[in-house]
């Protein structure tokens, strides 16, 4: 194949829908790829499944995304790869088949579901040490919610080889979703790190969506981009050697420049010479960028090193609860009243015996981000939002936060602005820990469905 056009459809679960539709309809794509997971996505899905047995377990925006992009993809013949399966890839595949039928797809259109990343029931048998603090993995026994290993591109390639038009997975590393089409179409060997390094690097450029086209780059007055309300998602025109031109649909906002791509290349990369993925270790230090036209940047000479014998596994654990609420002051003396309100709450938490591992009372807009190091010089703020949060072992203790904040409405400081507490003010805390599992411990399973 001479060249391959791969487009981004999302960078995370809550990403915008219209840029994906635009890429499907006007991107002239061979593949449209969706990345919809963060570190805690699967654990959050497991928590919701425990509370709501009717929760299907896949991306809650799957219906919206398929309805937006399937018409354009079917007309063009664009294949779709997505990790929207979360904890139920087979359920997601069945739902996609439903939308294929609704959109008039040809009978027999194949959808592949790839599972096998969830290893909750055997993670303590497969792992030894927690990467964050060196403790034995067994220290998490009794608190584990879920454990999922990061699979690579190989099972996706196998599904494409069997004729899948759409592939939906569970936990697969972000760049692997975008590299799988390159491996399939160009016939790259899974152990050819000289090819997979550049391919995975291009996948990393695409995986964060609009971050490569000016989103999260824009800083008014310093790094301006045109029409940032109309950002398109990036498209890669990939060659068989792994080099690519990054571009976007013409006439859209944002920009594709060496500056936007440099920021994305180093985003979430701890060691640019050793970016570890399931498929290959990427070395970005050899990369060359060249602007070859308006909103067109050639990315070449990314390097690769042999893949590791282990795969990363994320282990999600129950770590208590957070109780949280806010109230407000405005006008002259707002800060003075907020400071007294903080003292009142600290004393009342003592009176009711709040047992908390940590309590924070922050003034949003003044010190909520930088804490005690925030500069206090300058004019007194005209408005103050007081955020109150406590981390506790039990939900009962976390509930005390909202109860005492409610009391500020009539038993607090003058002119307190209080929200009506319709929302749930407690939430379960899920801690995410990392470890390593032997590569051979995972056995991906591919299941096919047809429209």
Order of alpha helices (4+ residues) and beta strands (2+ residues): beta-alpha-beta-alpha-alpha-beta-alpha-beta-alpha-beta-alpha-beta-alpha-alpha-beta-beta-alpha-beta-beta-beta-beta-beta-beta-alpha-beta-beta-alpha-beta-beta-beta
